[in-house]
Amino acid sequence: MRYADGGGLTVAGRAKREAVRFEAAEMFEQGVRPPEVARRLRVSRKSAYAWRDGGRPALASKGPGGFPCQLSDAQAERLQAELDAGPAAHRWSSVQPCPAGL
């Protein structure tokens, strides 16, 4: 399943995961092996092995995934206004009947 906001994480959630990765980087610098890093941080071994190479720059958050919005500011404001108006403003009832056979 795909999520609209970078895997469903908030900015705070991404920061928390980044902090865990940086903690792993510190452990690697101290010579802790990936299986032990995984156990201590309660992450998968696969993640710990992937984090081992590249150092801190490779572990920094790259922000939310996906493509940037291609709407202009004016278009985004108009879209938000239309969404805020709700379905009734566009002659849709709040509940649509389900087509037969579904």
Residue pairs with C-beta under 8 A, 6 or more apart in sequence:
4 66
5 64
6 14
6 63
6 64
6 65
6 66
7 64
7 65
9 17
9 64
14 61
14 63
14 64
15 61
17 61
18 59
18 60
18 61
20 41
20 43
21 51
21 59
22 56
22 59
23 41
24 37
24 41
24 43
24 48
24 51
24 59
25 51
25 55
25 56
25 59
27 36
27 37
27 40
27 41
28 34
28 37
28 51
28 52
32 40
34 45
34 48
34 49
34 51
34 52
35 45
35 48
37 43
37 48
37 51
37 52
38 44
38 45
38 47
38 48
41 48
51 58
51 59
69 76
71 79
82 89
82 90
87 93
87 94
88 94
